[in-house]
Amino acid sequence: MASKETLNKNIYLNMLREYKYSGNNVIWVHSDNTEIKIEDMDDSHIRNTINMLKRKPSKNSIRIAWIHIFEDVLHKRRFIKIDKITNNIK
């Protein structure tokens, strides 16, 4: 039988694999059970979601995975914006 730590690590890795496979098509489910694709969330919505996840008292593997996913999305979006600005300057 797998330990709780191993199960948590597997959940975390499975979520990251899903994000790697599906990218911005991964679906976030709000507390009222409405669904939204990451690609349809604006940056402020993602930042607010990260802050909400960080405020929760328990830091389980699912929350940690979502924080890492959302931080990656924001990082990629910033890189794309900077790249567009750079290309416009040239």
PyMOL CGO cylinders between C-alpha atoms (Angstrom):
from pymol import cmd
from pymol.cgo import CYLINDER

trace = [
    CYLINDER, 0.00, 0.00, 0.00, 1.32, 3.43, -0.97, 0.3, 1, 1, 1, 1, 1, 1,
    CYLINDER, 1.32, 3.43, -0.97, 2.01, 6.00, 1.71, 0.3, 1, 1, 1, 1, 1, 1,
    CYLINDER, 2.01, 6.00, 1.71, 0.00, 9.21, 1.95, 0.3, 1, 1, 1, 1, 1, 1,
    CYLINDER, 0.00, 9.21, 1.95, 3.10, 11.14, 0.84, 0.3, 1, 1, 1, 1, 1, 1,
    CYLINDER, 3.10, 11.14, 0.84, 3.42, 8.96, -2.27, 0.3, 1, 1, 1, 1, 1, 1,
    CYLINDER, 3.42, 8.96, -2.27, -0.28, 9.39, -3.09, 0.3, 1, 1, 1, 1, 1, 1,
    CYLINDER, -0.28, 9.39, -3.09, -0.02, 13.17, -2.69, 0.3, 1, 1, 1, 1, 1, 1,
    CYLINDER, -0.02, 13.17, -2.69, 3.05, 13.26, -4.93, 0.3, 1, 1, 1, 1, 1, 1,
    CYLINDER, 3.05, 13.26, -4.93, 1.21, 11.18, -7.55, 0.3, 1, 1, 1, 1, 1, 1,
    CYLINDER, 1.21, 11.18, -7.55, -1.81, 13.50, -7.47, 0.3, 1, 1, 1, 1, 1, 1,
    CYLINDER, -1.81, 13.50, -7.47, 0.49, 16.50, -7.85, 0.3, 1, 1, 1, 1, 1, 1,
    CYLINDER, 0.49, 16.50, -7.85, 2.40, 14.92, -10.76, 0.3, 1, 1, 1, 1, 1, 1,
    CYLINDER, 2.40, 14.92, -10.76, -0.81, 13.81, -12.49, 0.3, 1, 1, 1, 1, 1, 1,
    CYLINDER, -0.81, 13.81, -12.49, -2.19, 17.35, -12.35, 0.3, 1, 1, 1, 1, 1, 1,
    CYLINDER, -2.19, 17.35, -12.35, 1.03, 18.74, -13.80, 0.3, 1, 1, 1, 1, 1, 1,
    CYLINDER, 1.03, 18.74, -13.80, 0.95, 16.10, -16.56, 0.3, 1, 1, 1, 1, 1, 1,
    CYLINDER, 0.95, 16.10, -16.56, -2.62, 17.07, -17.39, 0.3, 1, 1, 1, 1, 1, 1,
    CYLINDER, -2.62, 17.07, -17.39, -1.59, 20.72, -17.62, 0.3, 1, 1, 1, 1, 1, 1,
    CYLINDER, -1.59, 20.72, -17.62, 1.40, 19.81, -19.79, 0.3, 1, 1, 1, 1, 1, 1,
    CYLINDER, 1.40, 19.81, -19.79, -0.87, 17.79, -22.09, 0.3, 1, 1, 1, 1, 1, 1,
    CYLINDER, -0.87, 17.79, -22.09, -3.89, 20.12, -22.19, 0.3, 1, 1, 1, 1, 1, 1,
    CYLINDER, -3.89, 20.12, -22.19, -2.23, 23.48, -21.58, 0.3, 1, 1, 1, 1, 1, 1,
    CYLINDER, -2.23, 23.48, -21.58, -4.63, 26.38, -21.22, 0.3, 1, 1, 1, 1, 1, 1,
    CYLINDER, -4.63, 26.38, -21.22, -7.57, 24.06, -21.90, 0.3, 1, 1, 1, 1, 1, 1,
    CYLINDER, -7.57, 24.06, -21.90, -7.34, 22.71, -18.34, 0.3, 1, 1, 1, 1, 1, 1,
    CYLINDER, -7.34, 22.71, -18.34, -10.54, 23.52, -16.51, 0.3, 1, 1, 1, 1, 1, 1,
    CYLINDER, -10.54, 23.52, -16.51, -10.69, 25.30, -13.17, 0.3, 1, 1, 1, 1, 1, 1,
    CYLINDER, -10.69, 25.30, -13.17, -13.85, 24.68, -11.14, 0.3, 1, 1, 1, 1, 1, 1,
    CYLINDER, -13.85, 24.68, -11.14, -15.11, 27.56, -9.01, 0.3, 1, 1, 1, 1, 1, 1,
    CYLINDER, -15.11, 27.56, -9.01, -16.57, 26.95, -5.55, 0.3, 1, 1, 1, 1, 1, 1,
    CYLINDER, -16.57, 26.95, -5.55, -20.08, 27.22, -7.06, 0.3, 1, 1, 1, 1, 1, 1,
    CYLINDER, -20.08, 27.22, -7.06, -19.14, 24.38, -9.50, 0.3, 1, 1, 1, 1, 1, 1,
    CYLINDER, -19.14, 24.38, -9.50, -18.99, 26.62, -12.56, 0.3, 1, 1, 1, 1, 1, 1,
    CYLINDER, -18.99, 26.62, -12.56, -16.18, 25.66, -14.90, 0.3, 1, 1, 1, 1, 1, 1,
    CYLINDER, -16.18, 25.66, -14.90, -13.76, 27.89, -16.77, 0.3, 1, 1, 1, 1, 1, 1,
    CYLINDER, -13.76, 27.89, -16.77, -10.81, 27.09, -18.99, 0.3, 1, 1, 1, 1, 1, 1,
    CYLINDER, -10.81, 27.09, -18.99, -7.55, 28.67, -17.90, 0.3, 1, 1, 1, 1, 1, 1,
    CYLINDER, -7.55, 28.67, -17.90, -7.36, 30.38, -21.29, 0.3, 1, 1, 1, 1, 1, 1,
    CYLINDER, -7.36, 30.38, -21.29, -10.59, 32.22, -20.48, 0.3, 1, 1, 1, 1, 1, 1,
    CYLINDER, -10.59, 32.22, -20.48, -9.30, 33.56, -17.15, 0.3, 1, 1, 1, 1, 1, 1,
    CYLINDER, -9.30, 33.56, -17.15, -7.72, 36.99, -17.20, 0.3, 1, 1, 1, 1, 1, 1,
    CYLINDER, -7.72, 36.99, -17.20, -4.50, 37.67, -15.32, 0.3, 1, 1, 1, 1, 1, 1,
    CYLINDER, -4.50, 37.67, -15.32, -6.19, 39.31, -12.35, 0.3, 1, 1, 1, 1, 1, 1,
    CYLINDER, -6.19, 39.31, -12.35, -8.57, 36.36, -12.00, 0.3, 1, 1, 1, 1, 1, 1,
    CYLINDER, -8.57, 36.36, -12.00, -5.59, 33.98, -11.94, 0.3, 1, 1, 1, 1, 1, 1,
    CYLINDER, -5.59, 33.98, -11.94, -3.70, 36.14, -9.40, 0.3, 1, 1, 1, 1, 1, 1,
    CYLINDER, -3.70, 36.14, -9.40, -6.81, 36.28, -7.17, 0.3, 1, 1, 1, 1, 1, 1,
    CYLINDER, -6.81, 36.28, -7.17, -7.16, 32.51, -7.44, 0.3, 1, 1, 1, 1, 1, 1,
    CYLINDER, -7.16, 32.51, -7.44, -3.51, 31.99, -6.47, 0.3, 1, 1, 1, 1, 1, 1,
    CYLINDER, -3.51, 31.99, -6.47, -3.98, 34.28, -3.46, 0.3, 1, 1, 1, 1, 1, 1,
    CYLINDER, -3.98, 34.28, -3.46, -7.13, 32.40, -2.44, 0.3, 1, 1, 1, 1, 1, 1,
    CYLINDER, -7.13, 32.40, -2.44, -5.34, 29.05, -2.69, 0.3, 1, 1, 1, 1, 1, 1,
    CYLINDER, -5.34, 29.05, -2.69, -2.43, 30.35, -0.63, 0.3, 1, 1, 1, 1, 1, 1,
    CYLINDER, -2.43, 30.35, -0.63, -4.80, 31.62, 2.10, 0.3, 1, 1, 1, 1, 1, 1,
    CYLINDER, -4.80, 31.62, 2.10, -6.38, 28.20, 2.62, 0.3, 1, 1, 1, 1, 1, 1,
    CYLINDER, -6.38, 28.20, 2.62, -5.14, 26.61, 5.85, 0.3, 1, 1, 1, 1, 1, 1,
    CYLINDER, -5.14, 26.61, 5.85, -4.28, 23.18, 4.44, 0.3, 1, 1, 1, 1, 1, 1,
    CYLINDER, -4.28, 23.18, 4.44, -1.64, 23.03, 1.74, 0.3, 1, 1, 1, 1, 1, 1,
    CYLINDER, -1.64, 23.03, 1.74, -2.59, 19.78, 0.03, 0.3, 1, 1, 1, 1, 1, 1,
    CYLINDER, -2.59, 19.78, 0.03, -1.04, 18.51, -3.18, 0.3, 1, 1, 1, 1, 1, 1,
    CYLINDER, -1.04, 18.51, -3.18, -3.99, 19.63, -5.31, 0.3, 1, 1, 1, 1, 1, 1,
    CYLINDER, -3.99, 19.63, -5.31, -3.76, 23.23, -4.10, 0.3, 1, 1, 1, 1, 1, 1,
    CYLINDER, -3.76, 23.23, -4.10, 0.00, 23.27, -4.52, 0.3, 1, 1, 1, 1, 1, 1,
    CYLINDER, 0.00, 23.27, -4.52, -0.31, 21.88, -8.06, 0.3, 1, 1, 1, 1, 1, 1,
    CYLINDER, -0.31, 21.88, -8.06, -2.89, 24.53, -8.99, 0.3, 1, 1, 1, 1, 1, 1,
    CYLINDER, -2.89, 24.53, -8.99, -0.67, 27.29, -7.57, 0.3, 1, 1, 1, 1, 1, 1,
    CYLINDER, -0.67, 27.29, -7.57, 2.24, 26.05, -9.68, 0.3, 1, 1, 1, 1, 1, 1,
    CYLINDER, 2.24, 26.05, -9.68, 0.05, 25.73, -12.77, 0.3, 1, 1, 1, 1, 1, 1,
    CYLINDER, 0.05, 25.73, -12.77, -1.38, 29.23, -12.40, 0.3, 1, 1, 1, 1, 1, 1,
    CYLINDER, -1.38, 29.23, -12.40, 2.05, 30.73, -11.70, 0.3, 1, 1, 1, 1, 1, 1,
    CYLINDER, 2.05, 30.73, -11.70, 3.34, 29.04, -14.86, 0.3, 1, 1, 1, 1, 1, 1,
    CYLINDER, 3.34, 29.04, -14.86, 0.45, 30.43, -16.89, 0.3, 1, 1, 1, 1, 1, 1,
    CYLINDER, 0.45, 30.43, -16.89, 1.17, 33.96, -15.68, 0.3, 1, 1, 1, 1, 1, 1,
    CYLINDER, 1.17, 33.96, -15.68, 4.88, 33.53, -16.39, 0.3, 1, 1, 1, 1, 1, 1,
    CYLINDER, 4.88, 33.53, -16.39, 4.19, 32.34, -19.95, 0.3, 1, 1, 1, 1, 1, 1,
    CYLINDER, 4.19, 32.34, -19.95, 1.74, 35.18, -20.55, 0.3, 1, 1, 1, 1, 1, 1,
    CYLINDER, 1.74, 35.18, -20.55, 4.31, 37.74, -19.35, 0.3, 1, 1, 1, 1, 1, 1,
    CYLINDER, 4.31, 37.74, -19.35, 6.94, 36.21, -21.63, 0.3, 1, 1, 1, 1, 1, 1,
    CYLINDER, 6.94, 36.21, -21.63, 4.55, 36.41, -24.62, 0.3, 1, 1, 1, 1, 1, 1,
    CYLINDER, 4.55, 36.41, -24.62, 3.75, 40.06, -23.84, 0.3, 1, 1, 1, 1, 1, 1,
    CYLINDER, 3.75, 40.06, -23.84, 7.42, 40.95, -23.53, 0.3, 1, 1, 1, 1, 1, 1,
    CYLINDER, 7.42, 40.95, -23.53, 8.18, 39.11, -26.76, 0.3, 1, 1, 1, 1, 1, 1,
    CYLINDER, 8.18, 39.11, -26.76, 5.45, 41.04, -28.59, 0.3, 1, 1, 1, 1, 1, 1,
    CYLINDER, 5.45, 41.04, -28.59, 6.78, 44.36, -27.27, 0.3, 1, 1, 1, 1, 1, 1,
    CYLINDER, 6.78, 44.36, -27.27, 10.33, 43.42, -28.24, 0.3, 1, 1, 1, 1, 1, 1,
    CYLINDER, 10.33, 43.42, -28.24, 9.26, 42.43, -31.74, 0.3, 1, 1, 1, 1, 1, 1,
    CYLINDER, 9.26, 42.43, -31.74, 7.38, 45.72, -32.19, 0.3, 1, 1, 1, 1, 1, 1,
    CYLINDER, 7.38, 45.72, -32.19, 10.49, 47.69, -31.26, 0.3, 1, 1, 1, 1, 1, 1,
    CYLINDER, 10.49, 47.69, -31.26, 12.66, 46.00, -33.88, 0.3, 1, 1, 1, 1, 1, 1,
]
cmd.load_cgo(trace, "trace")
